[in-house]
Amino acid sequence: MTATRRWEYRTLRIKTKIFGDYDPADIDADLDRLGAQGWELVGSAVVGVSFLMFLKREK
């Protein structure tokens, strides 16, 4: 019988500026750092003026 895989989840919120842009390189750096810790981006959404990025990794 195989063991049940267990996951933990994390939400990364990127709040955009009303008068100006966000720097995609900053988001890439955050995702690279989290990826090195085992986090995988599994989804995203726009809520108001924020981007939400949903990540998971095995416990």
C-alpha positions in Angstrom: 0.0 0.0 0.0 1.4 3.4 -0.9 1.6 6.3 1.6 -0.7 9.3 1.2 1.1 12.3 0.0 0.7 15.4 2.1 0.9 19.0 0.9 1.3 22.4 2.4 0.2 25.6 0.6 1.3 29.2 0.4 -0.2 32.3 -1.2 2.1 35.0 -2.5 0.4 38.4 -3.0 1.9 41.0 -5.4 0.2 44.3 -4.9 0.4 46.6 -7.9 0.9 50.3 -7.7 -1.9 52.6 -8.8 0.5 55.0 -10.6 3.3 52.8 -11.9 4.2 49.3 -12.8 5.6 46.3 -10.9 8.9 44.9 -11.9 8.5 41.3 -13.3 12.2 40.7 -12.3 11.2 41.1 -8.7 8.4 38.6 -9.0 10.8 36.2 -10.8 13.3 36.5 -7.9 10.6 35.7 -5.4 9.4 32.7 -7.4 13.0 31.5 -7.9 13.7 31.7 -4.2 10.5 29.8 -3.3 11.2 27.2 -6.0 14.6 26.6 -4.4 12.7 25.8 -1.2 10.6 23.2 -3.0 7.5 25.4 -3.7 5.7 24.9 -7.0 3.4 27.5 -8.5 0.0 25.8 -9.1 -2.3 28.8 -9.9 -2.8 32.5 -9.9 -5.6 35.0 -9.8 -6.2 38.8 -10.0 -8.1 40.2 -7.0 -8.6 44.0 -7.1 -5.2 45.5 -7.5 -3.3 42.4 -6.4 -2.0 39.3 -8.1 -2.3 36.2 -6.0 0.0 33.2 -6.7 -0.8 29.9 -5.1 2.1 27.5 -4.4 2.3 24.0 -2.9 5.1 21.7 -1.8 5.2 18.2 -0.3 5.4 18.0 3.5 
